[in-house]
Amino acid sequence: MRKAEEQEIHAAITTGIVFKGAKLKQKPAEAKVKTKAKKKTYITGLHGSGSAKMKAEIRRKRANRHK
C-alpha cells in the first residue's frame, strides 16, 4: 500500500473524493439484413397457396378488430 503525500490528503479533504464506475463497453453494432422473405412466406404459405392467403387475411382482421 502506498503512502499518500500531504498535498493529496489536503486535496481529498478540501475537494472530496469522487469514485467513478468502470466505463461501459459498447456492443458492436450488427448489420442486419432486412428482407421481405419471412413476411412473404407467412402471407402466401410455403407453397403460395390461396388458402394461406385467406388465413393471413383472417388473422390480419382479427388483429385489427379492437384497435
ABEGO torsion letter per residue (X at the ends): XBBBBAAAAAAAAAAEBBBBBBBBBBBBBBBBBBBAAAAAAAAAEAAGBAAAAAAAAAAAAAAAAAX
